[in-house]
Structure formats: structure tokens, C-alpha cells
Amino acid sequence: MKQLEKLTSKRLNSLFKYIGATILIFTPLYPKFPLFFLPFSTVAIRAEDLLIATAIFILILVYKKNLQKNLPPITYQILVYWGVGLLSVASAILITQNVNPLLTILHFLRRVEYMSLFFMFYYLGSIGKKNRRFFLKMLLLPVIGVFIYGIAQIYFRAPVISTMNAEFSKGVALTLQPGVQLSSTFSGHYDLAVYLTFIISILFAMAVHTNKKHKLGAIFLSTLPLIWLFSKAGSRMGLLGLLGAISAISLVRKKFFLGFIMLFLIGLGALSSPHLVGRFSSFIKVFAVEEVLRPIQQDRSTSIRIDVEWPRAIRSFYKNPFLGTGYSSLGLATDNDYLRSLGETGMLGLLSFIAVLIALVKSIFSRLKKATNTTDKTLVIASIGVFTAMTVIAVFIDTFEASKIAIMFWSIMGLSLSTKS
């Protein structure tokens, strides 16, 4: 009987492990085709949602007791954040009454869905070092497909599946037009840029932990096509996040020369992108001239944020300072995750979200001295870069609500904190 239980447990662990691997590979590679739209809403269910739902079901049903014995260090903060989110949903439906009740509930559940992956990968990583090494490889593997598909979009008119507006999010297949930034398998150019920032951060974390010149050379060579792809995405905010990530890793590990080389290569990539150079020039123009610019002369993205989206979030905060006006009440985007949190969930929501981030970064740094092998050191240092990039980019883009990016972020965070075992 004991042998049967042991065999069953081993097979369940194996199944759960490969479901996790499937999520890490499938999420970056599969374009955001909607499987179906939920009735009476604009919310689409996609294939990765079903994968994650299956994984969460197994986690709760099969591994609940195991996880309870080994809870992640930021569990309390996450539960408080979810609790405040529920209060905000109730407030939006019953008090401010300015949202579609089903829509605000679904938006809340989406956030729970993404953050649940933190618990899943924390548990999977806690099983042992071999698991962590396996998942580190699974994080890197899909970038090959992302790169190939990006090439196919540029040169062979492969379909572009975007969610940049409500019409495109229905799954309309487009082709890349001249002057339009590359998105590859992602729903927008900024998503691709953030994803590449995560992967380059992992590769650079591997570089700072090797003393072998041939491995170091291979790692830097492997980043060159990714930097080129990054330049084609043409995201200014992504570039700021990438520079921040590499700088943070260099500073923490005191590998300043390697950091300088990587930043130099990234700089060359940015300068080779007419779109990036042009967008930075237009941004500087907004603040560099004394006369008032006509709308057509302004930087459109900056103007939308300053004139429309950010004031809208602040107005929502004024309507209900404690709990905001509810998830989905600010429309498709705010282009500032902190202001979005403030407007949708009020001061309580923003403070609980910041508490999660503070607890997370403290836990990551607590792992620095405890990590003893190369895999664990790479995961912890990479997570510092990923965390830096994510929190910087969130000032200008709703990265924590971007499904593919949020899935990858919370998965990496879970793995990095599991290195205590």
C-alpha cells in the first residue's frame, strides 16, 4: 500500500512538473488567440487560462497540505492584497456602482490567477535543485521560438495577433506594416520588450556567475540576436527597464566591467533602431521647448498619459479614496500600474500592493547569501533584474496586468524564493 502511494505521489509530482513546464513554454510562444468570450462581457478566455486553472486545481486539491507546511514568505501580504481587492469589488458594485459587476469580478480573478503562479512555482522549486535547474532551462527555451517568429513577421508576413485595442483583441490576424514595432508572439511591442528584458536578465545573471571565458563568450553572443530583436520592438519604457535590470545585477554582484559591456551592446542596439531614437527625440521635444506645442507636435504616448489616463485615475481615487472605483473602471489602460491601483482599489489597494512588492524584494535579497549553487545564484540574481525592470516599467505601462508578462514575472519570483531549500 505504501509503495502504491509512493508511486502515485511520484507520478503526480511528475505530472505537475510538466504542467509547469508547459505553462513556461506555451505562454510566450502561443499568440493571444481568444478561445471564447465570456457571456455579457468583453473578457476572453485563452488557452493559457485553462492550463493555469488546471495547475491551480491540482495545487489546491493535491498539494494543499504540503504547501501549507512550507508557505512562501510573502503569503500574508498577498492574502491581504487579495482581501482588499475583494472589498474594492464589493464597494464598486454596491456603493459607487460605476462598473459592470461581472467585469470587475473577472478582472479581480485575473489578478488572482496570475499571482497564484507564484505559489505554484514556489512549491515546484521547493521540491529540489534539479527541479529549479529544469525550470530555469524551460524559461530560456521559448525565446528561440519568439526570435524565429519575429523574423517571420519581418520578412515573411507571419500573422500579428494584437490586443492593443478592443477590436484587435478579438483575435484579428494582421501583418506587420512598415514603421510598426515588432511584437512577435506577444500582443504588443512593449510586451515583447519586457519579455526579452526578463530573458536577457537571466542570461546576464548566468554570465556574472561563470569564470570560464568560453561560457562567458557564448552567453554574450547569445544575447546579441535578442538585443537586435529588442531594438525592433522599439519600446522606450522597455529600454529603461532593461538598463535598470542590467545595472541592478551589476551593482549587486559588483561585476561592473561585464555590466559596462552589456550596457554598451544594448546602447548600440538602441541607436540602431530609428524608431527608438525617434521616439526618445519626440519625448525630449515635449519638455525641451518653451512654446506650447500643438497636439500634432507632441509625443502622443506622453500626451495620452499626462492629459487623459493619469488624470482619470486620480479622479477615480477622489471618488473613493479608500477602495477606488473598482477593477475595470479605468478602461483598457492607465499606463501606470501604481496609478491604476490607486484609481481602481484606492489607497488601501495601492498600499497593500506596495507591501507585496516590498516583502518580495526583501525576501529575494535574503536569498542572496543562502544560495550556494550556480542554479540558485542565477535565479536569485536574475530575479533582482526582473523585479527592477518590472517595477520601473510599471511607472509607464500596466505590466502587472499584461497577462503573458504577469505570468512570467510571478513564475520567476516563485522559483527564486524557492531556493531556500
Steps between C-alpha positions, in 0.01 A plus 500: 500500500781739591680415176182577303461837677864579435465413131180705470666799670802473270281496190292795624819697565618417151167605347499825696859570400422466130187710527725771645746454212215523251388832651852645474539389138146551375441847644772686304454300179126480443346824364205643691223335302178507703339155538167660588355810663311472826129589468403862574865615509798586282727261694656228285603157628828388345680167493746601773207576733389138477854377564536723805154403629601133478826570684327697778240224537775240549687730739195552721363147483815289508775712652304719740642335814856498365481866407356597839805346670731711284321826426689767303625792711268757334179297537351733761556810285344335195194389698454852636528638144236254378280585797515872423426417137184316604392798711559728201286273282218509755532877534492552123190284459304618805618857570649684201303281255702613201615161367360192336487261801605195296785690335647631825484150656674348197774765509558420867515127429755560224733660753451207738570262211835659412621526860398140571789394278734638764376230740510232233861559397608556858372153579647342187837664561497393865498133398871522422793652313442278195153644460632855518765425238234343279271804524789739438554321167128515427505877554774542238384249239198689353705808407630305199146469367422864582809606301415279200141622493621861518716434193197346328292812573766732358593306187219251431186689610414257779175599681501761775249441781461820699289614795595865465132591469161337554457405134842338462452304825228294328781302337528687170804378304697794360837534329791722603479833318798727418596715797304288751690352794554126516290294742587139398278258696396770746198729497700821473854625445542598865406148616769357273753753635421414863522127430839543331610707801420202724695257279801730459501548879515123549781463246695785659449342844654183356791707365588656836519154656749341264878530491539301179575726204345271238170488695509875553558556129217262407259679735584845361473374142158353577378838623587676171200370298274576797629857519437532126145368546458738794596794278233394251239509777592867546366544852643799687369380832631152432843651439489685833403177672780303331762761591372494858508119514860470374613785726338337805659161432842660440474701821389208719768263368762777458563393142538849360714414198256233381217741565672769293542258207134396513378859530724597208351225282147603600587862422623405153180306443289799606693739275450265205122531543362808318171452681659509846717800412200680351274431798757620752552814291128573495480442876785745565338756268189517721706630794787670320316782321352808666203562276181296534496222243204425282361146555652375174847611620476326835608150590168318473567231763619757756205726423245219545649412838529854637180643351259204511593179678678621813245775583222242455664274759537788744134598455400141583712519814320817606163327457593229749841563665503178702382234252495675159235452235567130432690283256427581132367848590796675330455336161759302306811679628639760738865459394612519861432195714531692827249765395276225365510328837427832672202577276351151493563387860574825684769571758443165672551314173813691406655462847428127511648460150815692599520285816511190276782652294700606807462156662598339170822697452597445866451126458706497180792676667475263796572218253822658373728359770307173529532402133790256478490349150517663157135434413371661818739794475389557141130489593539742791717751315282479188192567713660823624535614139149386411352669807686825423384502139139417589466769766667766282294423190181495713538879538413532130323176400244273670747210511344318796176472300666385175418128512809345341734730693321455833506122458875500435572748781319313778639168381858633517436652842366171634802309370747753641354482852489120488883495507500485879456122478 
